[in-house]
Amino acid sequence: MSKTSQQNTTTDANGVSVIHTQAHSSGLQQVPQLVPVSPGGGGKAVPPSKQGKKNSFVDRNSDEYRQRRERNNMAVKKSRLKSKQKAQDTLQRVNQLKEENERLEAKIKLLTKELSVLKDLFLEHAHNFADNVQPVGTETTTTNPENSGQ
């Protein structure tokens, strides 16, 4: 049993080609495809959303074209300057943060040394205080020389 098929192609107003295929035992089937907008048939296929935006021909010598190019060139220069300025600002901020970090690390070292010295002083004082204090239950009695003869 051989399958015979026929294809009919039509193009709608948006440049979309629709292929109608009729198989041996089935009805018509529509398959939309993108086709090139240019009449030569070559080049890229353009989706319908972009077709309205494309101009047919741009005169590179026209005043309008020159104005658009000049505006675009100015916008590109402005964008590049902005990008360069942002990079410089970021680099400057990085350097500031590095300097601040170094200052803070030096301060940490100084405060750590100071804490160590104060701890040592406190422990020495606490040790000396503990040596001078006698336990409560072992009090020594002192005799008063004036009262000893009576």
Backbone as a chain_set.jsonl record, in Angstrom:
{"seq": "MSKTSQQNTTTDANGVSVIHTQAHSSGLQQVPQLVPVSPGGGGKAVPPSKQGKKNSFVDRNSDEYRQRRERNNMAVKKSRLKSKQKAQDTLQRVNQLKEENERLEAKIKLLTKELSVLKDLFLEHAHNFADNVQPVGTETTTTNPENSGQ", "coords": {"N": [[0.839, -1.171, 0.0], [0.839, 2.075, -0.988], [1.572, 5.381, 0.029], [0.223, 8.316, -1.053], [0.831, 11.754, -1.455], [-0.031, 15.218, -1.552], [1.148, 18.577, -1.922], [0.282, 21.894, -1.279], [1.179, 25.249, -1.367], [0.69, 28.313, 0.25], [0.889, 31.856, 0.796], [0.442, 34.099, 3.425], [-0.595, 37.499, 4.421], [1.324, 38.317, 6.247], [3.706, 37.225, 5.467], [4.019, 34.599, 6.108], [4.394, 31.324, 5.278], [2.145, 28.814, 4.43], [1.788, 25.433, 4.389], [-0.139, 23.149, 2.74], [-0.948, 19.906, 3.158], [-1.983, 16.918, 1.712], [-2.662, 13.803, 2.583], [-2.942, 10.327, 1.725], [-5.111, 9.07, 3.127], [-6.083, 11.077, 4.755], [-7.301, 14.383, 5.763], [-6.853, 17.925, 4.986], [-3.878, 19.457, 6.209], [-2.435, 22.032, 8.094], [0.657, 23.689, 8.172], [2.475, 26.136, 9.561], [5.197, 28.156, 8.417], [8.228, 30.082, 8.653], [9.25, 32.45, 6.289], [11.648, 34.033, 4.105], [11.633, 37.616, 3.916], [12.634, 39.12, 1.899], [12.489, 39.461, -1.673], [14.166, 37.822, -3.142], [14.454, 35.402, -1.936], [16.577, 34.483, -0.451], [18.679, 34.794, 2.505], [17.999, 35.745, 5.941], [15.266, 34.419, 7.815], [12.504, 36.322, 8.84], [10.757, 36.933, 11.744], [7.206, 37.572, 12.217], [6.822, 39.649, 14.105], [8.949, 41.364, 13.83], [8.834, 42.373, 11.297], [7.451, 44.761, 10.719], [9.132, 46.722, 11.677], [11.335, 47.006, 10.087], [12.95, 49.021, 7.746], [12.513, 49.643, 4.262], [14.554, 50.761, 2.629], [17.455, 52.555, 3.444], [18.695, 55.708, 3.132], [21.914, 56.557, 3.181], [23.016, 59.031, 2.933], [21.195, 60.88, 3.711], [19.782, 63.547, 5.684], [18.304, 62.803, 7.912], [19.288, 60.219, 8.473], [21.953, 60.826, 9.062], [21.568, 62.405, 11.377], [20.427, 60.496, 13.106], [22.564, 58.697, 13.299], [24.483, 60.368, 14.467], [23.251, 60.955, 16.936], [23.185, 58.36, 17.953], [25.935, 57.79, 18.097], [26.708, 59.689, 20.014], [25.271, 58.738, 22.188], [26.512, 56.271, 22.559], [29.118, 57.096, 23.22], [28.556, 58.435, 25.616], [27.579, 56.316, 27.161], [29.853, 54.685, 27.299], [31.636, 56.391, 28.644], [30.277, 56.619, 31.065], [30.398, 53.987, 31.959], [33.18, 53.696, 32.226], [33.666, 55.607, 34.222], [32.23, 54.481, 36.314], [33.736, 52.162, 36.754], [36.143, 53.338, 37.598], [35.267, 54.598, 39.96], [34.553, 52.357, 41.444], [37.056, 51.106, 41.725], [38.386, 53.073, 43.225], [36.838, 52.989, 45.557], [37.407, 50.382, 46.41], [40.131, 50.659, 47.033], [39.934, 52.509, 49.156], [38.549, 50.951, 51.034], [40.417, 48.939, 51.467], [42.488, 50.382, 52.715], [41.132, 51.236, 55.026], [40.633, 48.76, 56.167], [43.242, 47.91, 56.762], [43.919, 49.845, 58.707], [42.055, 49.188, 60.686], [42.843, 46.573, 61.305], [45.366, 47.076, 62.413], [44.542, 48.496, 64.654], [43.167, 46.496, 66.003], [45.302, 44.793, 66.684], [46.716, 46.468, 68.448], [44.786, 46.865, 70.492], [44.491, 44.226, 71.322], [47.019, 43.698, 72.423], [46.942, 45.57, 74.517], [44.809, 44.533, 76.011], [45.93, 42.113, 76.812], [48.026, 43.012, 78.481], [46.529, 44.292, 80.491], [45.093, 42.083, 81.468], [47.183, 40.578, 82.549], [48.057, 42.34, 84.587], [45.734, 42.382, 86.165], [45.525, 39.677, 86.939], [47.906, 39.413, 88.403], [47.451, 41.228, 90.475], [45.184, 40.038, 91.612], [46.3, 37.635, 92.477], [48.16, 38.526, 94.378], [46.381, 39.705, 96.174], [44.967, 37.472, 97.04], [46.97, 36.132, 98.426], [47.358, 37.782, 100.643], [44.988, 37.694, 102.052], [43.463, 35.993, 104.67], [42.035, 32.852, 105.487], [38.697, 32.641, 106.904], [38.206, 30.999, 109.175], [40.661, 30.641, 110.491], [41.782, 32.612, 112.309], [44.266, 34.577, 113.824], [45.186, 35.231, 117.167], [45.976, 38.145, 118.743], [48.033, 39.378, 121.254], [47.673, 41.853, 123.674], [50.128, 43.927, 124.895], [49.736, 45.551, 127.065], [47.612, 44.521, 128.435], [48.5, 42.042, 129.196], [49.772, 41.642, 131.632], [47.955, 41.691, 133.688]], "CA": [[0.0, 0.0, 0.0], [1.688, 3.269, -1.062], [0.914, 6.615, 0.478], [0.412, 9.431, -1.965], [0.54, 13.027, -0.805], [0.063, 16.415, -2.369], [1.426, 19.772, -1.144], [-0.055, 23.196, -1.834], [1.755, 26.278, -0.507], [0.144, 29.659, 0.099], [1.53, 32.828, 1.677], [-0.526, 35.092, 3.897], [-0.155, 38.888, 4.368], [2.472, 38.518, 7.128], [4.883, 36.568, 4.931], [4.091, 33.248, 6.649], [4.005, 30.344, 4.281], [1.363, 27.709, 4.981], [1.839, 24.282, 3.49], [-1.294, 22.267, 2.861], [-0.556, 18.567, 2.744], [-3.093, 15.987, 1.7], [-2.184, 12.436, 2.524], [-3.844, 9.371, 1.077], [-6.352, 8.812, 3.853], [-6.405, 12.146, 5.705], [-7.727, 15.66, 5.202], [-5.807, 18.94, 4.881], [-3.139, 19.755, 7.433], [-1.726, 23.288, 7.902], [1.91, 23.799, 8.912], [3.056, 27.46, 9.29], [6.653, 28.249, 8.365], [8.757, 31.412, 8.387], [9.916, 32.559, 4.996], [12.347, 35.311, 3.986], [10.829, 38.732, 3.46], [13.192, 39.645, 0.656], [11.926, 38.757, -2.817], [15.127, 36.894, -3.72], [14.321, 34.1, -1.305], [17.737, 34.171, 0.385], [18.83, 35.602, 3.715], [17.411, 35.25, 7.185], [13.819, 34.478, 7.966], [12.151, 37.362, 9.79], [9.465, 36.665, 12.374], [6.224, 38.627, 11.932], [6.917, 40.771, 15.033], [10.03, 42.272, 13.425], [8.663, 42.812, 9.926], [6.991, 46.145, 10.642], [10.177, 47.638, 12.128], [12.414, 47.096, 9.112], [12.725, 49.948, 6.633], [12.865, 49.005, 2.999], [15.855, 51.249, 2.18], [17.91, 53.703, 4.219], [19.649, 56.525, 2.383], [22.989, 56.924, 4.1], [23.376, 60.436, 2.727], [20.103, 61.76, 4.124], [19.966, 64.272, 6.949], [17.712, 62.008, 8.992], [20.234, 59.151, 8.79], [23.112, 61.443, 9.741], [21.141, 62.789, 12.726], [20.294, 59.274, 13.914], [23.913, 58.184, 13.555], [25.13, 61.283, 15.414], [22.638, 60.702, 18.252], [23.638, 57.047, 18.41], [27.354, 57.922, 18.466], [26.77, 60.417, 21.285], [24.781, 57.827, 23.227], [27.564, 55.274, 22.791], [30.196, 57.768, 23.963], [28.059, 58.687, 26.969], [27.518, 55.026, 27.842], [31.223, 54.229, 27.574], [32.179, 57.247, 29.706], [29.604, 56.233, 32.305], [30.964, 52.696, 32.349], [34.55, 53.942, 32.673], [33.564, 56.319, 35.495], [31.781, 53.511, 37.314], [34.887, 51.303, 37.051], [37.077, 54.134, 38.396], [34.661, 54.763, 41.288], [34.658, 51.066, 42.128], [38.467, 50.929, 42.084], [38.667, 54.002, 44.32], [36.173, 52.46, 46.755], [38.182, 49.214, 46.825], [41.347, 51.158, 47.69], [39.539, 53.08, 50.448], [38.208, 49.86, 51.943], [41.678, 48.275, 51.827], [43.158, 51.227, 53.706], [40.366, 51.166, 56.268], [40.855, 47.424, 56.711], [44.586, 47.909, 57.358], [43.842, 50.624, 59.95], [41.3, 48.424, 61.681], [43.674, 45.446, 61.742], [46.382, 47.632, 63.323], [43.85, 48.822, 65.902], [42.898, 45.212, 66.667], [46.56, 44.342, 67.289], [46.997, 47.333, 69.591], [43.829, 46.563, 71.556], [44.805, 42.886, 71.819], [48.177, 43.863, 73.318], [46.477, 46.277, 75.706], [44.012, 43.576, 76.772], [46.858, 41.159, 77.414], [48.703, 43.69, 79.592], [45.552, 44.489, 81.564], [44.821, 40.779, 82.069], [48.334, 40.23, 83.384], [47.989, 43.175, 85.785], [44.614, 41.93, 86.984], [45.864, 38.384, 87.546], [48.947, 39.658, 89.412], [46.782, 41.868, 91.613], [44.319, 39.038, 92.23], [47.18, 36.679, 93.16], [48.67, 39.202, 95.578], [45.254, 39.893, 97.087], [44.66, 36.161, 97.605], [48.024, 35.792, 99.386], [47.21, 38.627, 101.823], [43.734, 37.414, 102.734], [43.501, 34.734, 105.399], [40.715, 32.226, 105.58], [37.895, 33.14, 108.021], [38.29, 30.125, 110.331], [42.008, 30.592, 111.08], [42.225, 33.936, 112.747], [45.316, 34.557, 114.878], [44.894, 36.134, 118.251], [47.112, 38.97, 119.145], [47.989, 39.741, 122.669], [47.965, 43.256, 123.918], [51.129, 43.937, 125.936], [49.268, 46.275, 128.246], [46.678, 43.659, 129.154], [49.093, 40.755, 129.499], [50.216, 41.598, 133.005], [46.862, 41.804, 134.646]], "C": [[0.883, 1.233, 0.0], [0.883, 4.485, -0.643], [1.21, 7.69, -0.546], [0.06, 10.704, -1.236], [0.721, 14.156, -1.79], [0.342, 17.592, -1.45], [1.021, 20.992, -1.931], [0.474, 24.238, -0.865], [1.099, 27.609, -0.821], [0.861, 30.57, 1.088], [0.495, 33.851, 2.103], [0.11, 36.477, 3.899], [1.082, 39.143, 5.23], [3.736, 37.842, 6.627], [5.053, 35.158, 5.479], [3.574, 32.301, 5.591], [3.27, 29.21, 4.976], [1.354, 26.609, 3.944], [0.63, 23.41, 3.77], [-0.881, 20.917, 2.31], [-1.783, 17.668, 2.789], [-2.516, 14.589, 1.53], [-3.272, 11.55, 1.922], [-5.173, 9.238, 1.814], [-6.731, 9.932, 4.817], [-6.829, 13.407, 4.982], [-6.557, 16.625, 5.089], [-5.167, 19.19, 6.236], [-2.33, 21.024, 7.177], [-0.488, 23.324, 8.79], [2.507, 25.172, 8.61], [4.578, 27.402, 9.313], [7.048, 29.698, 8.125], [9.452, 31.395, 7.042], [10.62, 33.903, 4.921], [11.425, 36.384, 3.432], [11.334, 39.24, 2.117], [12.697, 38.823, -0.529], [12.874, 37.727, -3.409], [15.051, 35.521, -3.093], [15.495, 33.75, -0.408], [17.756, 35.021, 1.632], [18.13, 34.977, 4.9], [15.897, 35.346, 7.142], [13.502, 35.492, 9.053], [10.811, 37.023, 10.409], [8.514, 37.821, 12.149], [6.356, 39.825, 12.86], [7.965, 41.786, 14.613], [9.814, 42.858, 12.033], [8.271, 44.272, 9.808], [8.083, 47.143, 10.978], [11.257, 47.869, 11.074], [12.042, 48.067, 7.985], [13.169, 49.274, 5.346], [14.237, 49.458, 2.507], [16.22, 52.496, 2.974], [18.964, 54.432, 3.383], [20.704, 57.033, 3.345], [23.448, 58.369, 3.943], [22.305, 61.399, 3.215], [20.42, 62.41, 5.467], [19.426, 63.464, 8.13], [18.671, 60.896, 9.431], [21.435, 59.708, 9.547], [22.767, 61.842, 11.173], [21.012, 61.571, 13.632], [21.66, 58.699, 14.263], [24.634, 59.052, 14.581], [24.581, 61.076, 16.826], [23.113, 59.366, 18.818], [25.097, 57.11, 18.857], [27.51, 58.649, 19.8], [26.318, 59.518, 22.429], [25.826, 56.77, 23.563], [28.707, 55.881, 23.588], [29.79, 57.984, 25.414], [28.039, 57.386, 27.774], [28.912, 54.532, 28.213], [31.878, 55.074, 28.669], [31.578, 56.876, 31.058], [30.181, 54.928, 32.836], [32.38, 52.866, 32.889], [34.554, 54.635, 34.037], [33.161, 55.367, 36.611], [32.934, 52.593, 37.715], [35.908, 52.052, 37.91], [36.555, 54.323, 39.821], [34.783, 53.47, 42.098], [36.091, 50.815, 42.588], [38.851, 51.835, 43.25], [38.051, 53.497, 45.621], [36.921, 51.239, 47.298], [39.437, 49.657, 47.571], [41.031, 51.758, 49.061], [39.251, 51.984, 51.462], [39.451, 49.082, 52.378], [42.419, 49.063, 52.899], [42.45, 51.161, 55.05], [40.581, 49.818, 56.945], [42.226, 47.335, 57.389], [44.59, 48.679, 58.681], [43.137, 49.832, 61.053], [42.099, 47.217, 62.19], [44.764, 45.917, 62.698], [45.756, 47.966, 64.677], [43.544, 47.55, 66.692], [44.157, 44.706, 67.36], [46.873, 45.153, 68.536], [46.067, 47.004, 70.762], [44.064, 45.17, 72.148], [45.986, 42.934, 72.779], [47.75, 44.524, 74.624], [45.663, 45.345, 76.599], [44.915, 42.575, 77.488], [47.568, 41.765, 78.62], [47.746, 43.869, 80.769], [45.191, 43.174, 82.251], [45.945, 40.379, 83.019], [48.322, 41.032, 84.678], [46.88, 42.705, 86.722], [44.949, 40.62, 87.688], [46.931, 38.535, 88.63], [48.33, 40.274, 90.663], [45.906, 40.855, 92.354], [45.15, 38.024, 93.006], [47.72, 37.285, 94.456], [47.558, 39.388, 96.607], [44.909, 38.581, 97.791], [45.71, 35.755, 98.636], [47.855, 36.568, 100.693], [45.949, 38.329, 102.624], [43.846, 36.053, 103.407], [42.105, 34.146, 105.429], [40.015, 32.647, 106.864], [38.073, 32.279, 109.259], [39.637, 30.129, 111.021], [42.494, 31.97, 111.439], [43.272, 33.764, 113.844], [44.953, 35.591, 115.935], [46.143, 36.907, 118.597], [46.962, 39.353, 120.584], [48.374, 41.186, 122.82], [48.956, 43.318, 125.081], [50.627, 44.654, 127.206], [48.367, 45.374, 129.103], [47.302, 42.353, 129.61], [49.517, 40.637, 130.966], [49.074, 41.58, 133.967], [46.214, 40.541, 134.888]], "O": [[1.639, 1.414, 0.955], [-0.311, 4.6, -0.92], [2.375, 7.932, -0.862], [-0.907, 10.736, -0.475], [1.511, 14.072, -2.73], [-0.154, 17.627, -0.324], [1.363, 21.126, -3.106], [0.246, 24.129, 0.34], [0.962, 27.995, -1.982], [1.381, 30.104, 2.102], [-0.235, 34.401, 1.279], [1.238, 36.631, 3.43], [1.819, 40.094, 4.971], [4.757, 37.885, 7.313], [6.125, 34.571, 5.333], [2.466, 32.455, 5.077], [3.729, 28.705, 6.001], [0.971, 26.809, 2.792], [0.405, 22.986, 4.904], [-0.51, 20.796, 1.143], [-2.526, 17.655, 3.771], [-1.962, 14.242, 0.486], [-4.385, 12.003, 1.653], [-6.237, 9.288, 1.196], [-7.634, 9.744, 5.631], [-6.737, 13.501, 3.758], [-5.4, 16.204, 5.094], [-5.829, 19.141, 7.272], [-1.617, 21.111, 6.177], [-0.553, 23.037, 9.985], [3.007, 25.376, 7.504], [5.172, 26.692, 10.124], [6.317, 30.454, 7.486], [10.154, 30.444, 6.701], [10.22, 34.836, 5.618], [10.557, 36.115, 2.602], [10.558, 39.729, 1.297], [12.506, 37.613, -0.403], [12.423, 36.83, -4.121], [15.546, 34.557, -3.677], [15.404, 32.781, 0.345], [16.906, 35.898, 1.787], [17.72, 33.817, 4.857], [15.329, 36.239, 6.513], [14.17, 35.515, 10.087], [9.827, 36.841, 9.692], [8.959, 38.945, 11.913], [6.031, 40.938, 12.447], [7.883, 42.953, 14.998], [10.549, 43.76, 11.631], [8.716, 44.955, 8.887], [7.977, 48.31, 10.602], [12.014, 48.835, 11.169], [10.985, 47.958, 7.365], [14.079, 48.445, 5.341], [15.012, 48.638, 2.017], [15.391, 53.388, 3.155], [19.977, 53.857, 2.985], [20.415, 57.847, 4.222], [24.211, 58.862, 4.774], [22.49, 62.613, 3.141], [21.207, 61.9, 6.264], [20.02, 63.446, 9.208], [18.845, 60.662, 10.627], [21.876, 59.135, 10.543], [23.572, 61.645, 12.083], [21.434, 61.603, 14.788], [21.886, 58.266, 15.392], [25.317, 58.534, 15.465], [25.341, 61.027, 17.794], [23.407, 59.253, 20.008], [25.452, 56.541, 19.89], [28.346, 58.271, 20.622], [26.909, 59.533, 23.509], [26.001, 56.417, 24.73], [29.213, 55.261, 24.524], [30.577, 57.746, 26.33], [28.44, 57.367, 28.938], [29.124, 54.022, 29.312], [32.589, 54.544, 29.523], [32.279, 56.826, 32.069], [30.421, 54.792, 34.035], [32.741, 52.252, 33.893], [35.354, 54.291, 34.907], [33.69, 55.438, 37.72], [33.091, 52.281, 38.896], [36.475, 51.48, 38.841], [37.319, 54.219, 40.78], [35.081, 53.499, 43.292], [36.315, 50.363, 43.711], [39.563, 51.411, 44.16], [38.683, 53.572, 46.674], [37.051, 51.082, 48.512], [39.771, 49.101, 48.616], [41.773, 51.543, 50.019], [39.662, 52.079, 52.618], [39.533, 48.62, 53.516], [42.916, 48.493, 53.87], [43.095, 51.044, 56.093], [40.698, 49.75, 58.169], [42.352, 46.752, 58.466], [45.187, 48.232, 59.66], [43.576, 49.817, 62.203], [42.034, 46.882, 63.373], [45.06, 45.24, 63.683], [46.369, 47.745, 65.722], [43.653, 47.538, 67.918], [44.092, 44.241, 68.498], [47.252, 44.594, 69.565], [46.523, 46.879, 71.899], [43.858, 44.963, 73.344], [45.965, 42.29, 73.827], [48.147, 44.091, 75.706], [45.817, 45.37, 77.82], [44.676, 42.237, 78.647], [47.7, 41.117, 79.658], [48.118, 43.622, 81.916], [45.002, 43.139, 83.467], [45.705, 39.91, 84.132], [48.551, 40.476, 85.752], [47.074, 42.641, 87.936], [44.694, 40.465, 88.882], [46.87, 37.862, 89.66], [48.657, 39.878, 91.782], [45.893, 40.825, 93.584], [44.744, 37.595, 94.086], [47.733, 36.632, 95.499], [47.799, 39.236, 97.805], [44.597, 38.57, 98.982], [45.377, 35.099, 99.624], [48.185, 36.043, 101.756], [45.876, 38.699, 103.795], [44.272, 35.078, 102.788], [41.113, 34.874, 105.399], [40.69, 32.984, 107.837], [38.086, 32.839, 110.355], [39.71, 29.61, 112.135], [43.51, 32.436, 110.924], [43.148, 32.882, 114.694], [44.476, 36.682, 115.624], [47.232, 36.345, 118.72], [45.858, 39.621, 121.059], [49.294, 41.674, 122.164], [48.654, 42.807, 126.16], [51.088, 44.352, 128.306], [48.366, 45.461, 130.331], [46.666, 41.613, 130.36], [49.596, 39.513, 131.462], [49.374, 41.432, 135.152], [45.27, 40.472, 135.675]]}, "num_chains": 1, "name": "protein.A"}
